[in-house]
């Protein structure tokens, strides 16, 4: 039995075993730590699963939306009962599935990778590490530093809470069917930040509003917010900048201007 790759689900199955092993090896668990609860998103035909299951330091659960893939996994991997959930990750109540912390790994479907990251951000207190393969362009954006055109919303929101490593690039020939884009593997580790020092919801709104019109200066892209907070000094030098110039810390300081007005 083979699983048909479904365009609607953004499926491109990794076939290169050396890359699969490298992705699994990138998931790091401290030697003195108890087996770490780990969620694999979209296991497909189990190319990562086969290397995750033997790991003694990982307590694995899997979530898969594709019924055909679920049937394949049950037929090819003994002991899937209690580990495999047929569900939509984006709709899962993660706090209910994992009462404590859990790591995330997977070859994320490219068409929903950003939504997966936003879901992880909603649960960031419980997700200390993420290892994933995504579209190369998205990986570069997430790992990018301020001052470039690829630096954007996900760069700021994820870098506020995670240290991000771009591990390696994966060519289209490693997949069946081959995607039209290159892929990349990144690792996210929770940083030492415990709080932003400003309202997290307002911070997210400021970042999103700023980058939604990224070619404009902050004075123009945040115009509506400035109208709602007339006491904020819109002549301050920061408002002459475009959003890609600001670091996470500078976005925090910008948010404080609105929060304290």
C-alpha positions in Angstrom: 0.0 0.0 0.0 1.3 3.4 -1.0 -0.2 6.7 0.0 -1.1 9.1 -2.8 0.3 12.6 -2.2 -2.7 15.0 -2.0 -2.2 18.5 -3.4 -4.9 19.9 -1.1 -3.0 18.7 1.9 0.3 20.1 0.6 1.9 16.6 0.7 5.3 15.9 -0.6 6.8 12.8 0.9 10.4 12.8 1.9 12.2 9.7 0.4 15.8 10.5 1.2 16.6 8.4 4.3 19.8 10.2 5.2 17.9 13.5 5.4 15.2 11.8 7.5 17.8 10.6 9.9 19.4 14.0 10.1 16.1 15.7 10.9 15.4 13.2 13.7 19.0 13.5 15.0 18.5 17.3 15.2 15.9 16.8 18.0 18.0 17.1 21.1 17.1 15.7 24.5 19.4 16.2 27.5 21.1 12.8 28.6 19.8 13.2 32.2 16.3 14.1 31.1 13.3 11.7 31.3 11.8 10.6 27.9 10.5 13.8 26.4 6.9 14.0 25.2 7.2 14.7 21.5 4.6 15.3 18.8 5.2 14.5 15.2 3.0 16.6 12.9 2.0 15.0 9.6 4.0 11.7 9.7 2.6 10.6 6.2 4.2 7.2 5.5 6.5 7.4 8.6 9.8 8.5 7.1 10.7 10.3 10.3 8.6 8.0 12.5 10.8 5.0 11.8 13.7 6.8 13.4 11.8 8.4 16.2 10.1 5.2 17.5 13.4 3.5 18.6 14.6 6.5 20.5 14.5 5.8 24.3 14.7 9.5 25.1 11.4 10.3 23.2 7.8 9.5 24.2 6.2 9.9 20.8 2.7 10.9 19.7 1.7 11.6 16.1 -1.1 13.6 14.6 -2.2 13.0 11.0 -5.2 14.4 9.1 -5.0 12.1 6.1 -7.0 8.9 6.5 -5.0 7.0 4.0 -1.8 7.9 5.8 -3.3 6.8 9.1 -4.2 3.4 7.6 -0.7 3.1 6.3 0.9 3.9 9.6 -1.3 1.4 11.5 -0.4 -1.4 9.0 3.3 -0.7 8.9 4.2 0.3 12.5 3.2 -2.0 15.4 2.2 -0.3 18.6 0.6 2.8 17.0 -2.5 2.4 19.3 -2.5 5.2 21.8 0.2 7.1 19.9 -1.4 8.1 16.6 -4.2 10.6 16.5 -6.3 11.2 13.4 -6.9 14.9 13.7 -6.2 18.4 12.4 -3.3 19.8 14.3 -4.5 23.3 13.9 -7.8 22.4 15.7 -6.2 20.3 18.5 -6.5 21.3 22.1 -2.8 20.8 22.8 -3.1 21.5 26.5 -5.5 18.6 26.8 -3.2 16.2 24.8 -0.1 17.3 26.6 -0.6 18.6 30.2 3.1 19.4 30.4 5.9 20.4 28.0 6.3 18.6 24.6 8.7 19.0 21.7 7.5 19.2 18.1 9.0 17.6 15.0 7.8 17.1 11.4 7.9 17.8 7.8 5.3 20.5 7.9 2.9 20.9 4.9 4.1 24.0 3.2 0.6 25.4 2.7 -0.1 25.6 6.5 3.4 26.0 7.9 2.8 29.6 9.1 -0.4 28.6 10.8 1.4 25.8 12.6 4.0 28.3 13.9 1.2 30.6 15.1 -0.4 27.6 16.9 3.0 26.8 18.5 3.3 30.5 19.6 -0.1 30.1 21.3 1.4 27.2 23.3 4.9 28.5 23.6 5.2 28.0 27.4 4.8 24.2 26.8 6.9 23.9 23.6 10.7 24.1 24.4 11.9 22.8 21.0 10.8 22.5 17.4 12.6 20.7 14.6 10.9 20.9 11.2 11.4 20.9 7.5 9.6 23.8 5.7 9.9 25.7 2.5 13.4 27.3 2.2 12.0 30.8 1.7 9.9 30.5 4.9 12.9 29.1 6.9 15.1 32.0 5.8 12.4 34.4 6.8 12.0 32.9 10.3 15.8 32.8 10.9 16.5 36.2 9.3 17.9 39.2 11.2 16.6 42.8 11.1 17.4 44.9 8.1 16.5 42.6 5.2 13.5 42.2 3.0 12.8 38.7 4.1 12.6 39.7 7.8 8.9 39.8 8.7 6.1 39.0 11.1 7.1 35.4 11.9 10.7 36.5 12.3 9.8 38.9 15.0 7.2 36.8 16.8 9.2 33.6 16.8 12.5 35.3 17.7 10.9 37.0 20.6 10.6 33.6 22.3 13.0 31.2 20.4 16.6 30.9 19.3 16.4 29.8 15.7 19.0 27.8 13.8 18.9 27.2 10.0 20.4 23.7 9.9 20.5 22.7 6.2 18.9 23.0 2.8 17.1 20.1 1.1 16.7 19.9 -2.7 13.4 19.0 -4.4 14.9 15.6 -5.6 14.6 14.3 -2.0 10.8 14.1 -2.3 8.0 12.3 -4.2 6.5 14.1 -5.8 9.2 16.8 -6.0 8.0 20.2 -4.9 8.7 23.2 -7.1 10.6 24.9 -4.3 13.6 24.0 -2.2 13.2 23.1 1.5 15.1 23.6 4.6 15.4 22.2 8.2 15.4 24.6 11.1 15.5 24.2 14.9 13.8 26.4 17.4 14.7 26.4 21.1 13.0 28.4 23.7 15.2 31.3 24.9 15.5 32.6 28.4 12.8 35.2 28.0 9.9 34.7 30.4 7.9 37.8 29.6 8.0 40.5 26.9 7.7 43.5 29.3 4.6 44.6 27.3 1.2 43.3 26.5 1.8 40.3 24.3 -1.5 40.7 22.3 -0.7 44.4 21.6 2.9 43.4 20.6 1.5 40.9 18.1 -1.0 43.6 16.7 1.8 46.2 16.4 4.1 43.7 14.5 1.3 42.5 12.2 0.1 46.0 11.4 3.6 47.2 10.8 4.5 44.5 8.3 1.1 44.4 6.6 2.3 47.6 4.8 6.0 46.9 5.0 7.1 49.3 2.3 5.7 52.2 4.3 7.3 53.9 7.3 5.9 53.0 10.7 4.2 56.4 10.8 2.1 55.4 7.9 1.6 51.7 8.5 0.6 52.3 12.1 -1.6 55.3 11.2 -4.8 53.8 12.6 -3.1 52.9 15.9 -1.6 56.4 16.2 -5.1 57.9 15.7 -6.4 55.7 18.6 -3.5 56.8 20.8 -3.1 60.5 20.2 -0.7 61.0 23.1 1.9 58.9 21.3 4.6 61.2 19.8 4.4 60.3 16.1 7.4 62.6 15.4 9.7 60.2 17.3 12.6 59.0 15.0 11.4 55.3 15.2 8.3 56.2 13.1 10.6 57.3 10.2 11.7 53.7 9.9 10.3 50.7 8.0 9.4 47.7 10.1 12.2 45.5 8.9 14.7 47.8 10.5 13.4 47.0 14.1 14.7 44.2 16.3 12.5 42.3 18.7 13.6 44.6 21.5 12.8 47.7 19.5 9.3 46.3 18.6 8.8 45.8 22.4 9.8 49.4 23.1 7.5 50.6 20.3 4.6 48.6 21.8 5.2 50.2 25.2 4.7 53.6 23.6 1.1 52.6 22.7 0.6 50.6 25.9 1.5 53.5 28.2 -0.4 56.2 26.2 
